[in-house]
Amino acid sequence: MSTHTDRELTSVVADSTVMLRRNLRHVLRSPDTMLMAAALPIMLMLLFVYVFGGAIDTGTEYINYVVPGIILLCAAFGASTTAVSVSTDMTEGIIDRFRTLPIAPSSFLTGHVLVSVVRNLATTAIVIAVALLLGFRPTTDPLRWLAVLGVIGGFIFALSYLSTALGLLAKNPEAASGFTFAIMFLPYVSSAFVPADSMPSWLQWFAENQPVTPIIETVRGLLMGTPIGHSAWLAVGWCALITAVGFVWSNLLYRNRITG
């Protein structure tokens, strides 16, 4: 029994690796997609730092305040690409070819999720590099940088699974892009650009209790030494919850789509 399970696990890993390589080739053939995913957060960073930054009081250099939020915004923009990519595969007939091959069904989803993580980490690195050139000065150490990487990676992984589910839910790539609007909107109503306590009371409650704010506060605290408090546990909890929902939802949708 154990040997059979080990063989199944090995097969799933091998098939997922094949799917990952396939999706990576698609990314390399269209580098403009990854560049655009980095370009928009960079343009927003320039806009907020040089146009609005002088009018926003955060008690510190505004670029040091806003960059953690921009990093999370970059991951949210990448979610749209993942959903569109999954929807494109589902509508162009490639799934019918996959169904005739002896591959693990879950490898299709895993391949998209893993390439999303790789692509979004790469675009996030570009955004951080530009931020450093613009004057972003984190006061952290290598160990905390690793913790930042873990938090960002966990957030990207969670959004990737959720976006995969949205891509499967959509009837076409255009609809998939629209479904991710709520994900891209969340960082704007958080502590990404202004402190949550500067918002109206009804909006402040939402900003403080939605998933993105504790993740931003955790990244900001790790990079800039600001108080983290219970935000770290909330960040881990939100990432785990979103991952679980995305995993279960995407697998159910995929099973229904390929057997329907």
C-alpha positions as CSV (number, residue, x, y, z in Angstrom):
1,M,0.0,0.0,0.0
2,S,2.8,2.4,1.0
3,T,4.7,1.6,-2.2
4,H,1.6,2.2,-4.4
5,T,1.1,5.6,-2.6
6,D,4.7,6.5,-3.1
7,R,4.5,5.7,-6.8
8,E,1.4,7.9,-7.1
9,L,3.1,10.8,-5.3
10,T,6.1,10.5,-7.5
11,S,3.9,10.5,-10.6
12,V,2.1,13.7,-9.4
13,V,5.4,15.4,-8.7
14,A,6.8,14.4,-12.1
15,D,3.6,15.5,-13.9
16,S,3.5,18.8,-12.0
17,T,7.1,19.5,-13.0
18,V,6.3,18.9,-16.6
19,M,3.4,21.3,-16.4
20,L,5.6,23.9,-14.6
21,R,8.1,23.7,-17.4
22,R,5.4,24.1,-20.0
23,N,4.0,27.2,-18.3
24,L,7.4,28.6,-17.8
25,R,8.1,28.4,-21.5
26,H,4.9,30.3,-22.1
27,V,6.1,33.0,-19.7
28,L,9.5,33.2,-21.4
29,R,7.9,33.5,-24.8
30,S,5.9,36.5,-23.7
31,P,8.2,38.5,-21.3
32,D,6.0,41.6,-22.0
33,T,3.4,40.1,-19.7
34,M,5.7,39.9,-16.8
35,L,7.1,43.4,-17.5
36,M,3.7,44.9,-17.6
37,A,2.8,43.2,-14.3
38,A,5.8,45.0,-12.8
39,A,5.4,48.2,-14.7
40,L,2.0,49.1,-13.3
41,P,3.0,48.8,-9.6
42,I,6.1,50.8,-10.4
43,M,4.1,53.6,-12.0
44,L,1.8,53.7,-9.0
45,M,4.8,53.9,-6.7
46,L,6.1,56.8,-8.7
47,L,2.7,58.5,-8.6
48,F,2.2,58.1,-4.9
49,V,5.7,59.0,-3.9
50,Y,6.2,62.0,-6.2
51,V,2.7,63.3,-6.6
52,F,0.8,62.5,-3.5
53,G,3.6,61.6,-1.0
54,G,4.3,65.2,0.0
55,A,0.7,65.7,1.1
56,I,0.4,62.4,3.1
57,D,1.7,62.4,6.7
58,T,2.7,58.9,7.8
59,G,5.3,59.9,10.4
60,T,8.2,58.7,8.2
61,E,9.6,59.0,4.7
62,Y,6.6,58.2,2.5
63,I,8.5,55.9,0.2
64,N,9.5,53.8,3.2
65,Y,5.8,53.6,4.2
66,V,4.3,52.9,0.8
67,V,6.7,50.3,-0.6
68,P,5.4,47.3,1.4
69,G,1.9,48.1,0.1
70,I,3.2,48.3,-3.5
71,I,4.9,44.9,-3.1
72,L,1.5,43.4,-2.1
73,L,-0.2,45.3,-4.9
74,C,2.3,43.7,-7.4
75,A,1.1,40.2,-6.2
76,A,-2.5,41.2,-6.6
77,F,-1.9,42.4,-10.2
78,G,-0.2,39.1,-10.9
79,A,-3.4,37.3,-9.8
80,S,-5.1,38.6,-12.9
81,T,-2.5,37.0,-15.2
82,T,-2.9,33.6,-13.5
83,A,-6.7,33.6,-13.9
84,V,-6.5,34.6,-17.5
85,S,-3.9,31.9,-18.2
86,V,-6.0,29.2,-16.6
87,S,-9.1,30.3,-18.5
88,T,-7.2,30.4,-21.8
89,D,-6.1,26.8,-21.3
90,M,-9.7,25.8,-20.5
91,T,-11.2,27.5,-23.5
92,E,-8.6,26.6,-26.2
93,G,-9.1,22.9,-26.1
94,I,-5.7,21.9,-24.6
95,I,-7.5,20.2,-21.7
96,D,-9.0,17.7,-24.1
97,R,-5.4,16.7,-25.1
98,F,-4.3,16.5,-21.5
99,R,-7.3,14.1,-20.7
100,T,-6.0,11.6,-23.3
101,L,-2.5,11.5,-21.6
102,P,-1.6,9.5,-18.6
103,I,-1.0,12.5,-16.3
104,A,-2.3,13.3,-12.9
105,P,-5.3,15.7,-13.2
106,S,-4.1,17.9,-10.3
107,S,-0.8,18.6,-12.1
108,F,-2.6,21.0,-14.4
109,L,-3.5,23.2,-11.4
110,T,-0.2,22.7,-9.6
111,G,1.7,23.8,-12.7
112,H,-0.3,27.0,-13.0
113,V,0.1,27.8,-9.3
114,L,3.8,27.2,-9.2
115,V,4.5,29.3,-12.3
116,S,2.4,32.0,-10.9
117,V,4.6,32.0,-7.7
118,V,7.8,32.1,-9.8
119,R,6.5,34.9,-12.1
120,N,5.2,37.0,-9.2
121,L,8.3,36.7,-7.1
122,A,10.3,37.8,-10.1
123,T,8.2,40.9,-10.7
124,T,8.2,41.6,-7.0
125,A,12.0,41.6,-7.1
126,I,12.0,44.1,-9.9
127,V,9.6,46.4,-8.0
128,I,11.9,46.2,-4.9
129,A,15.0,46.9,-6.9
130,V,13.3,50.0,-8.4
131,A,12.2,51.1,-5.0
132,L,15.7,50.9,-3.7
133,L,16.9,53.1,-6.6
134,L,14.2,55.6,-5.7
135,G,15.4,55.9,-2.1
136,F,13.6,53.1,-0.2
137,R,15.8,52.3,2.8
138,P,14.7,49.2,4.8
139,T,16.3,48.9,8.3
140,T,16.2,45.1,8.3
141,D,18.7,42.2,8.4
142,P,19.1,39.0,6.3
143,L,17.0,36.9,8.6
144,R,14.1,39.3,8.4
145,W,14.5,39.5,4.6
146,L,14.0,35.8,4.6
147,A,10.9,36.2,6.7
148,V,9.6,38.9,4.3
149,L,10.2,36.4,1.4
150,G,8.2,33.8,3.3
151,V,5.3,36.2,3.9
152,I,5.2,37.5,0.4
153,G,5.6,33.9,-1.0
154,G,2.8,32.7,1.2
155,F,0.5,35.5,0.0
156,I,1.4,34.9,-3.7
157,F,0.8,31.2,-3.2
158,A,-2.6,31.8,-1.7
159,L,-3.6,34.3,-4.4
160,S,-2.4,31.9,-7.1
161,Y,-4.7,29.2,-5.9
162,L,-7.6,31.6,-5.6
163,S,-6.9,33.0,-9.0
164,T,-6.8,29.5,-10.5
165,A,-10.3,28.9,-9.1
166,L,-11.5,32.1,-10.6
167,G,-10.0,31.2,-14.0
168,L,-11.8,27.9,-13.9
169,L,-15.1,29.6,-12.9
170,A,-14.9,32.1,-15.8
171,K,-16.4,31.2,-19.2
172,N,-13.6,33.1,-21.1
173,P,-10.3,34.9,-20.4
174,E,-12.0,38.4,-20.4
175,A,-14.4,37.3,-17.6
176,A,-11.5,35.8,-15.7
177,S,-9.7,39.1,-15.8
178,G,-12.8,40.8,-14.5
179,F,-13.3,38.3,-11.7
180,T,-9.9,39.3,-10.2
181,F,-10.9,42.9,-9.8
182,A,-11.9,42.5,-6.2
183,I,-8.4,41.0,-5.4
184,M,-6.7,44.0,-7.1
185,F,-9.0,46.5,-5.3
186,L,-8.3,45.2,-1.8
187,P,-4.8,46.8,-1.3
188,Y,-6.3,50.2,-2.1
189,V,-8.7,49.9,0.9
190,S,-6.0,48.9,3.4
191,S,-3.0,50.4,5.2
192,A,-1.0,50.2,1.9
193,F,-1.0,53.9,1.1
194,V,-2.3,55.7,4.2
195,P,-2.7,54.6,7.8
196,A,-6.1,52.9,8.4
197,D,-6.9,55.3,11.3
198,S,-6.9,58.2,8.9
199,M,-10.0,56.8,7.1
200,P,-13.7,57.4,8.0
201,S,-14.8,55.1,10.9
202,W,-16.9,52.8,8.7
203,L,-14.1,52.4,6.1
204,Q,-11.5,52.1,8.9
205,W,-13.2,49.0,10.3
206,F,-13.1,47.3,6.9
207,A,-9.5,48.4,6.2
208,E,-8.3,47.0,9.5
209,N,-10.1,43.6,9.2
210,Q,-9.6,42.6,5.6
211,P,-6.9,40.1,4.7
212,V,-4.3,42.5,3.1
213,T,-3.8,44.9,6.0
214,P,-2.2,42.5,8.5
215,I,0.0,41.1,5.7
216,I,1.2,44.6,4.8
217,E,1.8,45.5,8.4
218,T,3.8,42.3,8.9
219,V,6.0,43.1,5.8
220,R,6.3,46.7,6.9
221,G,7.3,45.7,10.4
222,L,9.9,43.2,9.1
223,L,11.4,45.7,6.7
224,M,11.2,49.0,8.7
225,G,11.1,47.9,12.3
226,T,7.6,49.2,13.0
227,P,5.4,47.3,15.5
228,I,3.9,44.1,14.2
229,G,1.8,43.0,17.1
230,H,-0.7,40.3,16.3
231,S,-0.5,41.1,12.5
232,A,2.0,38.3,11.9
233,W,-0.4,35.6,13.2
234,L,-3.3,37.2,11.3
235,A,-1.2,37.3,8.1
236,V,-0.3,33.6,8.4
237,G,-3.9,32.7,9.2
238,W,-5.3,34.7,6.2
239,C,-2.8,33.1,3.8
240,A,-3.6,29.6,5.1
241,L,-7.3,30.2,4.8
242,I,-7.2,31.7,1.3
243,T,-4.9,28.8,0.2
244,A,-7.3,26.2,1.6
245,V,-10.3,27.9,-0.1
246,G,-8.5,28.2,-3.4
247,F,-7.2,24.7,-3.3
248,V,-10.5,23.0,-2.6
249,W,-12.5,25.3,-4.9
250,S,-10.1,25.0,-7.8
251,N,-10.0,21.2,-7.6
252,L,-13.8,20.9,-7.4
253,L,-14.2,23.2,-10.4
254,Y,-11.6,21.5,-12.4
255,R,-13.1,18.0,-11.7
256,N,-16.5,19.3,-12.8
257,R,-15.1,20.9,-15.9
258,I,-13.2,17.8,-17.2
259,T,-16.0,15.4,-16.3
260,G,-19.0,17.6,-17.3
